[in-house]
Amino acid sequence: MGEKTSKNRPRQVSRLKIKLFLILRDGLECYWCSQLFDTKSPPTIEHVEPLSHGGTWAFSNLKLTHKECNQRRADSWPYQEEF
């Protein structure tokens, strides 16, 4: 997969491929809380540098997180929020 640098949200099929790539790269635990994903809390795509702050869909800017962890962080930078 090539590096995706667009700010536009990818199609659903592309998002599934992105999740698969991130699972293969990073494993099956949340970037923020380090807990494993399961069927009750599946992974969501997190932008380390939020799109609202100039972040992109580049793989280097993407991590997998629980939905709750992603929402708690909102669009803050990693050093602005304690996890």
Secondary structure, 3 states (H helix, E strand, C coil): CCCCCCCCCCCHHHHHHHHHHHHHHHCCECCCCCCECECCECEEEEECCCHHHCCCCCHHHEEEEEHHHHHHHCCCCHHHCCC
